[in-house]
Amino acid sequence: MNYTITIITFTVFVVIFLWIGALAAKVSKNTETDYLLGDRSFGKVFIGLSAGATGNSGWIMVGAVGTAYTYGISSLLIVLPSFLGELVFWTFFSDKVTRLSVEQDSKTLPEFLGATVKKPQGKRIITLIVALITVIFIGAYTSGQFAAAAKTLDVFFGVDPNIGALIAAVSIMVYCVTGGLRASVWTDVVQAFVVMFVCFGMLVVAIVAGGGVSEIISKLNEIDPNLTNLTAGYNFWTLLALMVGFFFFGFGFDISQPQVLVRLLAGRSPEETKQARWIYLAYVYSTWTAMVLFGIASRALIPNLDDPEQALPFYAMQNFPPVLVGIVLAGVFSVIASTADSQLLVCSSALARDISPSFHRKMFRRYGIKYEQAATFIVGIMAVIATLMISSTVFSLILFASGAVAASVGPAMFIALLKRRTNHLALSATMLVGLTIAITWNYLGYGSIIYEICPGFLGGLLVHEVLMRTAFKLPLA
């Protein structure tokens, strides 16, 4: 293969992303609200596509493909309940996030939840807990994105995974550090169209190459009949547990992940945020389904891969001309970058602003927006180091990190959006219990029975209600 043409094609797309980021930085007002929220200027199209591109993450083209390659048609069982969970959130809660963030003047998710309680001490405790969860687990999630990029560059060019992670991080940080959320959202929208082109194009090519759907199914049956079994041999109760678990995945993901919720905080109006749901859902589930089907088809086309998560780049390398390989690489990079840049920003804002507000005020008075930019750069370096140290599949790392956040922050957000009576002790217990249950559940291996978000989320809510009805019969604190 002519790697020069592939590299040139890919570089053109990267330059376009950097140029868009530079434009965003140029129109920036150099204020904290603009850097963190794009001056709350985004309408439904930008919210929907940007949130969708951010939510997709590197696991769509790497982790989801690998899972479908391994388990076959049964991997579609994850898609439907997740869709229903996300539909519930976007229909009943998305506009509330925008409305409350404006009323409270909240610029970050930790600050948003901190405003749920009134006393300064309680506010500080809640903000700190959410900030620490964000830095630790969203930071790990970011490492999963860099790991996905490293795997991709390894397949395409044989680049050492450590170098690949560094290349991805530098490319993303160049525009993320300078342009803030505005640069992230603008590049997300362009990257979303690149991702759609690659997802749908790869699926069509795979179906044609496989001789059509019926021929692919026949080949899968020859490899392993379970690959074409939608229920994968599960009994009714196992299927029900799977569906319930991934309903909570969809709902819990949307109501808890800072990199998605910050788009709602930055919405122009609650009405436009709610209208964005169909754009979001159409983008996420069309591309996700396309990649699952591609992963299934890939099992028939290239049945003996050592690493199923490398199926998409491997197939492109073996069958496409160099220019198309460059476009596929740009698509994989797009889905990774559109998530990683947002995660860097929410982690850096939590680190720079929410963990120590007094230190933030001092540094911001002295250095202005450069302090926020420096924090973003530092978080990026930390995420690269974590990538080099963590040994895990992209799919499992991202599922664990997102599950931990959803089981802890998710029930707290649910309480806040319903405006339930609470205090900082009950809300703190809710998050810590949810987090503990999720981690323990995962460690014990029960995630194969029901995804840990479900017991963590419900456990956190139960603890909150019990405490508020018994130990904390107190006024709001």
C-alpha positions in Angstrom: 0.0 0.0 0.0 1.1 3.6 -0.7 1.2 5.0 2.8 2.1 8.4 1.5 -1.3 8.9 -0.1 -3.1 7.6 3.0 -1.1 9.9 5.3 -1.7 12.9 3.0 -5.5 12.2 2.9 -5.7 11.8 6.7 -3.6 14.9 7.3 -6.0 17.0 5.2 -8.8 16.1 7.5 -6.8 16.7 10.6 -5.8 20.2 9.2 -9.4 20.9 8.6 -10.3 20.1 12.2 -7.4 22.2 13.4 -8.5 25.1 11.2 -12.0 24.9 12.6 -10.6 24.9 16.1 -8.5 28.0 15.2 -11.6 29.8 13.9 -13.4 29.0 17.2 -10.4 30.4 19.1 -10.4 33.5 17.0 -14.0 34.4 17.7 -13.7 33.5 21.4 -14.4 36.4 23.8 -11.7 35.2 26.1 -14.1 34.9 29.0 -14.6 31.9 31.2 -18.2 31.4 30.1 -17.1 31.4 26.5 -14.3 28.9 27.1 -16.4 26.5 29.2 -19.8 26.9 27.5 -19.3 28.7 24.2 -21.2 31.6 25.6 -24.4 29.4 25.8 -24.9 30.0 22.0 -25.7 26.6 20.6 -28.9 25.7 18.9 -30.6 22.3 18.4 -28.5 21.1 15.4 -25.2 21.9 17.1 -26.4 20.4 20.4 -27.7 17.2 18.8 -24.8 16.5 16.6 -22.2 17.5 19.1 -23.7 15.6 21.9 -24.1 12.6 19.6 -20.5 12.8 18.3 -19.3 13.1 21.9 -21.5 10.2 23.1 -20.4 7.9 20.4 -16.7 7.8 21.4 -14.0 5.6 20.1 -15.8 2.4 21.1 -18.3 2.8 18.2 -15.7 2.0 15.5 -13.4 -0.1 17.8 -15.2 -1.5 20.8 -18.7 -2.0 19.3 -17.2 -3.5 16.2 -15.1 -5.9 18.2 -18.1 -6.9 20.4 -20.3 -7.6 17.3 -17.4 -9.5 15.7 -17.2 -11.8 18.8 -20.8 -12.3 19.7 -22.7 -11.8 16.4 -26.3 -10.7 16.0 -27.0 -10.9 19.8 -24.9 -7.7 20.2 -27.9 -5.8 18.8 -29.7 -6.5 22.1 -27.6 -3.7 23.6 -28.9 -1.2 21.1 -32.7 -1.3 21.7 -32.8 -0.8 25.5 -30.1 1.8 25.3 -32.2 3.7 22.8 -35.2 3.6 25.0 -33.2 4.8 28.0 -31.8 7.7 26.1 -35.2 8.6 24.6 -36.6 8.9 28.2 -33.8 11.2 29.2 -34.0 13.5 26.2 -37.8 13.7 26.3 -38.3 14.5 30.0 -35.0 15.8 31.4 -32.8 17.5 28.7 -34.5 20.8 28.8 -34.5 20.9 32.6 -30.7 20.7 32.5 -30.5 23.8 30.3 -33.1 25.7 32.3 -31.6 25.0 35.7 -28.0 25.8 34.5 -29.1 29.2 33.5 -31.1 29.9 36.6 -28.2 28.8 38.8 -25.5 30.2 36.5 -23.7 26.9 36.6 -20.8 26.6 34.2 -19.8 23.0 35.1 -21.5 19.8 36.2 -20.0 19.8 39.7 -21.1 23.4 40.1 -24.6 22.4 38.8 -25.0 19.7 41.4 -23.4 21.8 44.1 -26.2 24.3 43.6 -28.7 21.7 44.6 -28.0 22.4 48.2 -28.0 25.9 49.8 -25.5 26.0 52.6 -21.9 26.9 51.5 -20.4 24.0 53.3 -22.8 21.5 51.7 -22.4 23.1 48.3 -18.6 22.7 48.6 -18.8 19.1 49.6 -21.1 18.1 46.7 -19.0 20.1 44.2 -15.8 18.4 45.4 -17.2 14.9 45.2 -18.5 15.3 41.7 -15.3 17.0 40.6 -13.2 14.1 41.9 -15.4 11.5 40.2 -15.1 13.5 37.0 -11.3 13.8 37.1 -10.8 10.1 38.0 -13.3 8.3 35.9 -13.8 10.6 32.9 -10.0 10.8 32.9 -10.0 7.0 32.6 -12.6 7.2 29.8 -10.4 9.7 28.0 -7.5 7.1 28.2 -9.9 4.7 26.5 -10.2 7.1 23.6 -6.4 7.4 23.3 -6.1 3.6 23.5 -8.6 3.3 20.6 -6.5 5.8 18.6 -3.3 3.9 19.3 -4.9 0.6 18.2 -6.0 2.2 14.9 -2.6 3.7 14.1 -1.0 0.4 15.0 -3.1 -1.4 12.3 -2.7 1.3 9.7 0.9 2.1 10.0 2.5 -0.2 12.6 3.0 2.7 14.9 4.0 1.8 18.4 0.9 2.1 20.6 2.6 4.5 23.0 3.5 6.8 20.1 0.0 6.4 18.7 -1.6 7.6 21.9 0.7 10.6 22.0 0.0 11.5 18.4 -3.8 11.4 19.0 -3.5 13.5 22.2 -1.3 16.2 20.7 -3.6 16.5 17.6 -6.7 16.9 19.8 -5.1 19.2 22.4 -3.9 21.7 19.8 -7.5 23.0 19.2 -9.1 21.9 22.4 -6.7 23.9 24.6 -7.0 27.1 22.6 -10.6 27.1 21.6 -12.4 25.6 24.5 -16.0 24.2 24.2 -16.7 26.3 21.1 -13.8 24.6 19.2 -15.0 21.2 20.5 -18.6 21.7 19.4 -17.7 23.1 16.0 -15.3 20.3 15.2 -17.8 17.8 16.5 -20.3 18.8 13.9 -17.8 18.4 11.0 -16.5 15.2 12.5 -20.1 13.8 12.8 -20.5 14.0 9.0 -17.2 12.2 8.4 -18.2 9.5 10.9 -21.6 9.0 9.1 -19.9 8.7 5.7 -17.4 6.1 7.0 -20.0 4.1 9.0 -22.6 3.8 6.3 -20.0 3.4 3.6 -18.2 0.6 5.4 -21.4 -1.3 6.0 -22.5 -1.1 2.4 -19.1 -2.3 1.2 -19.0 -5.2 3.7 -22.5 -6.4 2.6 -21.6 -6.2 -1.1 -18.2 -8.0 -0.5 -19.9 -10.7 1.6 -22.3 -11.5 -1.3 -25.4 -10.0 0.4 -27.1 -10.5 3.7 -28.2 -14.1 3.1 -24.7 -15.2 2.1 -23.1 -13.5 5.2 -25.6 -15.3 7.5 -24.8 -18.6 5.8 -21.1 -18.1 6.4 -21.7 -17.1 10.0 -23.7 -20.3 10.6 -20.8 -22.3 9.3 -18.4 -20.5 11.7 -20.7 -20.7 14.8 -24.5 -21.0 14.8 -24.7 -18.8 17.9 -23.5 -15.9 15.8 -26.9 -15.7 14.1 -28.9 -16.4 17.2 -30.4 -13.1 18.4 -31.0 -14.3 21.9 -27.5 -16.1 22.0 -29.1 -19.0 23.9 -30.0 -16.9 26.9 -33.2 -17.7 28.9 -36.0 -15.2 29.5 -34.7 -13.9 32.8 -31.1 -13.4 31.5 -32.5 -11.5 28.5 -34.7 -9.4 30.8 -31.7 -8.6 33.0 -29.6 -7.7 30.0 -32.4 -5.4 28.6 -33.0 -3.7 32.0 -29.2 -3.2 32.5 -28.7 -1.5 29.2 -31.9 0.6 29.6 -30.1 2.0 32.6 -27.0 2.3 30.5 -28.8 4.6 28.0 -30.6 6.7 30.6 -27.8 6.7 33.1 -25.2 7.7 30.5 -27.1 10.7 29.4 -28.1 11.9 32.9 -24.5 11.6 34.2 -21.7 12.0 31.7 -20.3 15.6 32.0 -18.9 15.6 28.4 -22.5 15.2 27.1 -24.3 17.3 29.7 -22.0 20.3 29.2 -23.7 20.6 25.7 -27.0 21.0 27.4 -25.6 23.5 29.9 -24.4 25.4 26.8 -27.7 25.4 25.0 -29.3 28.6 23.7 -32.7 27.7 25.2 -34.4 24.8 26.9 -36.8 24.5 23.9 -34.0 24.0 21.5 -32.3 21.5 23.7 -35.4 19.3 23.8 -35.8 19.6 20.1 -32.2 18.3 19.6 -33.2 14.9 20.8 -34.2 13.5 17.4 -31.0 14.8 15.8 -29.0 13.2 18.7 -30.8 9.9 18.6 -30.8 9.6 14.8 -27.1 10.2 14.6 -26.1 8.0 17.5 -28.2 5.0 16.7 -27.8 5.0 12.9 -24.0 5.0 13.3 -24.0 2.6 16.2 -26.2 0.1 14.4 -24.2 0.4 11.2 -21.0 -0.4 13.1 -22.6 -3.4 14.9 -23.7 -4.8 11.5 -20.3 -4.2 10.0 -18.7 -6.0 12.9 -21.0 -9.0 12.3 -20.3 -9.0 8.6 -16.6 -8.7 9.3 -16.7 -12.1 11.1 -17.7 -13.7 7.9 -15.2 -11.7 5.7 -12.1 -12.0 8.0 -12.9 -14.8 10.4 -9.6 -15.3 12.2 -8.6 -11.9 13.6 -6.4 -12.0 16.8 -7.9 -8.7 18.0 -11.6 -8.2 17.0 -11.4 -4.5 18.0 -9.1 -4.0 15.0 -11.6 -5.3 12.4 -12.5 -2.0 10.8 -9.0 -0.7 10.1 -7.8 -4.1 9.2 -10.5 -4.6 6.6 -9.9 -1.1 5.1 -6.2 -1.8 4.8 -6.8 -5.1 3.0 -9.5 -4.0 0.6 -9.4 -0.2 0.0 -7.2 2.1 -2.1 -5.0 4.5 -0.2 -7.2 7.5 -0.5 -10.2 5.7 1.0 -8.0 4.2 3.7 -7.1 7.8 4.7 -10.8 8.7 4.9 -11.6 5.7 7.0 -8.7 6.6 9.3 -10.1 10.2 9.5 -13.5 8.7 10.5 -12.0 6.7 13.3 -10.0 9.7 14.4 -13.1 11.8 14.3 -15.2 9.6 16.5 -12.3 9.5 19.0 -11.5 13.2 18.9 -15.1 14.3 19.3 -15.3 12.5 22.6 -11.8 13.0 23.9 -11.7 16.8 23.4 -14.9 17.2 25.4 -13.7 14.9 28.2 -10.4 16.9 28.4 -12.4 20.1 28.9 -14.8 18.7 31.6 -11.9 17.1 33.5 -9.8 20.3 33.3 -12.6 22.5 34.4 -13.2 20.1 37.4 -9.5 20.2 38.2 -8.9 23.9 37.8 -12.2 25.3 39.0 -14.2 22.9 41.1 -11.7 21.1 43.3 -10.4 24.3 44.8 -12.6 27.3 44.0 -10.5 29.7 46.1 -7.3 28.7 44.3 -9.1 29.0 41.0 -10.2 32.6 41.8 -6.7 33.5 42.7 -5.2 32.0 39.5 -7.9 33.2 37.2 -7.5 36.8 38.5 -3.7 36.5 37.7 -3.7 34.6 34.5 -7.2 34.8 33.1 -8.2 32.2 30.5 -4.6 31.0 30.2 -5.1 29.2 33.5 -8.0 27.2 32.1 -6.0 26.4 29.0 -3.0 25.2 31.1 -5.3 22.9 33.1 -6.6 21.4 29.9 -3.0 20.7 28.7 -2.1 19.1 32.0 -5.1 16.8 32.0 -4.2 15.8 28.4 -0.8 14.7 29.5 -2.2 12.9 32.5 -4.6 11.0 30.2 -1.7 9.9 27.9 0.3 8.6 30.9 -2.8 6.7 32.1 -3.2 5.2 28.6 0.4 3.9 28.7 -0.2 2.3 32.1 -3.7 0.8 31.7 -4.0 -2.7 30.1 -7.6 -3.2 29.1 -9.8 -3.5 26.0 -11.3 -0.2 24.8 -14.8 -1.7 25.2 -14.3 -2.8 28.8 -12.4 0.3 29.9 -15.1 2.7 28.5 -18.0 0.6 29.9 -16.4 0.5 33.4 -15.6 4.2 33.5 -19.0 5.4 32.1 -20.7 2.9 34.4 -19.0 4.3 37.5 -19.9 7.8 36.7 -23.5 6.9 35.8 -24.0 5.0 39.0 -22.7 7.8 41.2 -23.5 11.1 39.5 -26.6 9.8 37.7 -28.9 9.3 40.7 -27.7 12.7 42.1 -28.7 14.4 38.8 -32.0 12.6 38.8 -32.7 13.9 42.3 -31.6 17.4 41.3 -33.7 17.5 38.1 -36.8 16.3 39.9 -36.1 18.9 42.6 -36.5 16.3 45.3 -35.9 17.5 48.9 -32.3 16.7 49.8 -29.3 17.8 51.8 -25.6 17.5 51.3 -25.2 14.4 53.5 -27.9 12.4 51.8 -26.7 13.5 48.3 -23.1 12.6 49.2 -24.2 9.2 50.5 -26.2 8.7 47.3 -23.1 9.2 45.0 -20.7 7.2 47.2 -23.0 4.3 47.6 -23.8 4.2 43.9 -20.1 4.3 43.1 -19.2 1.6 45.6 -22.0 -0.7 44.4 -20.9 -0.2 40.7 -17.2 -0.9 41.4 -18.0 -3.9 43.6 -20.5 -5.3 41.1 -18.0 -5.1 38.3 -15.2 -6.6 40.4 -17.4 -9.6 41.4 -18.1 -10.2 37.7 -21.9 -9.6 38.1 -21.7 -7.2 35.1 -22.3 -10.3 32.9 -25.7 -10.7 34.5 -26.8 -7.1 34.7 -24.8 -4.0 33.9 -23.6 -2.3 37.1 -25.3 1.0 36.4 -28.6 -0.5 37.3 -27.8 -1.7 40.8 -25.6 1.3 41.5 -28.2 3.8 40.3 -31.1 2.2 42.1 -29.0 1.6 45.3 -28.0 5.2 45.4 -31.6 6.4 45.0 -32.8 4.0 47.7 -30.1 5.2 50.2 -31.1 8.8 49.5 -34.8 8.1 50.2 -34.2 6.1 53.3 -31.9 8.8 54.7 -34.2 11.6 53.9 -37.2 9.8 55.5 -35.3 8.7 58.7 -31.9 10.2 59.7 -32.1 13.5 57.9 -35.5 14.9 58.7 -34.0 18.3 58.2 -34.7 21.5 56.2 -32.7 21.9 53.0 -29.0 22.3 53.8 
